[in-house]
Amino acid sequence: KSRKYELKLLEIFIKYISNEINDRDLYDEFEYISSDKIDWKNFPNIDLSPIELRILLNIATTFESYKNIDRLDIFNKCKNQENDKIIKIASCNNLSNFYIKNKDYSKAIKITNEGINYSREKSLMYGLIYLNFSKFLASYRLYDDYEKSLIVTRILLENILNRDLQLLMNRKIENILS
């Protein structure tokens, strides 16, 4: 039964990343599949698989809550797990962006610093890029010292092969600074 559950989760996630289903469909199908397992009462104590966390992270990025579980609780659960490095970094980035959007720049910087330290420890280049960019943005909006995170972001961008990401991030940096 648990294998069938995991296969269904993988199936809907693959459909989602292949753009066969949209955010609302992901939410609805995940809710249907996980209806017996996840609810707001057991969420703080439930042990979730990486695929469940990844789906929840995507849902929380789009929706304010899932089954009365606030998106911040989902982001924090994903950030505090130790099974999947990518989920941990993505949740740090999402939390940081949430706080930037809500003009709580000090919290955004605190979260990005935590993610940056973890990315350094695990040698995650893209985590360092995204989180240093978020730190630059939060520091810039806080009128704080943003030069170090800006320089680190630019240096890291120079050392990746993804030309599209380089151009996009550099364009964003220039738009912010101008």
N, C-alpha and C positions, 0 to 999 in steps of 0.2 A: 504493500500500500504506500509506503514512504517513497519507494522508487518511482512509482507512478506519479506521485505528487511532485517530486523533483523534475521528472521529465516534462510534466505539464508547465512547470515554472520556466524551464529552459525553452520550451516551445513558445510561450508567450513573449519571453524576453527576446528571443531571436526574431520573432515577428515584429517586435517593437523596434529593434535596432535596424531591421531591414525595411522600416517604414511601411510595413504591411498593416499595422494598427497604429492608432494615434494615442495621445496621452490619456484621453478619457477611456478608450478601450482597454489600455493597460491597467488602469485603475479598476475598472469594472471586472475584468477577467481575473485579476489578482485577488480582488475581494471575493469573487465567487470561489476560486480555488482554495484560498486560505481562510475562508469564513469560519471553519471550526478551530483554527489554530491561533489566529492573531486577533486580539481585541484590546481595548484601552485598559482593561483591568489587569491583564497578564503581561502587557507590553514591557514594563520595566524589568521583569524577571525572566522573560522568555529568551531562550537561546535560538538565534536565527542563523540560517545558513548564509553563505556569501551571496547566493543568487537571490534569496529573499531580501537581504539587506540592499543589494543593488537595485532591485525593483522598487523597494520602498524609498530609496534615495532619489530615484527618478520621479516617483510619484510626489514626494515632498518638494522637489524642485519646482514642480508645476502647480501643485495644490497646497492650500494652507493646512490641510489636515487629511488624515486617512483614518476612517472609522473612529472619529473623535480623538485621534492621537495627533497632537500638534506637530507641525513640521519641525519645530526646534527639537522636540523630543526624538524625532526620527533622525535628524542630523546628528544629535549628540550620541545616540545609540550607535550609529554608524561610525562616528569619530572615535568612540571609546572601545570598539572591538579591536581585536588583534589578529584576526584570521586573514584579512585581505588588505594589502597595502593600498591598492588603488581606491577602494571604497573609503578608507581612512583619509586619504589625501583629498578625494573628491568632496567628502563631507566637510573637511576643514575649509576648502574653497567655497562651498555652498554657504556654510555658516558665516564666513567672512563677508561674502557678497550680500547675504541677508542683513548683516549689521551695517555694512556700508550703505545699502539701500535705505535703511532706517536711521541713518546718520548717527550711529553709535560706533564711531571710528575707533575709540579706545578698545572696545571689545573686539572689533575686527582685527586690530593689530595684535591683540593677545592671541587670538585664534590662529592668525597667520604665522606668528612666531612659533607656536606649537607645531603647526604643520611644516614649517620650514625646517625646524630641528629634526622632525621625523624624516622628512625627505632627504636631508643630509645624511642622517644615520643609515637610511636604506638606499642611498645613491639614486634617488628618483629625480631625474633631470626635469621632466615635465611638471612634476609637483613643485620643484623649485621655481620654475618659470612662472607658473600660474600664481603661486602664493606670493612670490616677490612682487609680481605685478599688483596683486590685491593690496599688499602692504604699501607699495608706492601710492596707490590710489587713496587708501585710507589716510596715510600720512600727509599726502598733498592736501586732502580736504580738511584735515585737522590743522593745517598750517604748521606742520611739524617737519622735522628733518627727513625729507623723502629721497635725498640724493643717493644714499647708499643702496636702497632697494631698487631705485631706477637704474643705477649703474649695473647692479647684479643682474637685473632682468635683461638689460641690453647685451651684456656679455654672454649670458646663457643663450639668448636668441641667436647670437652670432655662431654658436657652436652646435646647432642642431641642423638636421638635414631637411626638415619640413619648411620649405620655402614659403608656402601659403601662411603658415602660422607666424613666421618671421614678419612677413609683410603686414598681416592683420594686426599683430601686437604693436609693431612699430607705428602703424597708422593710428592706433588707439592712443598710444603714448603722445604722439604729436598733437592729436586733437585735444587731449587733456592739457597739455602744456601751452597750447596757443590760445 
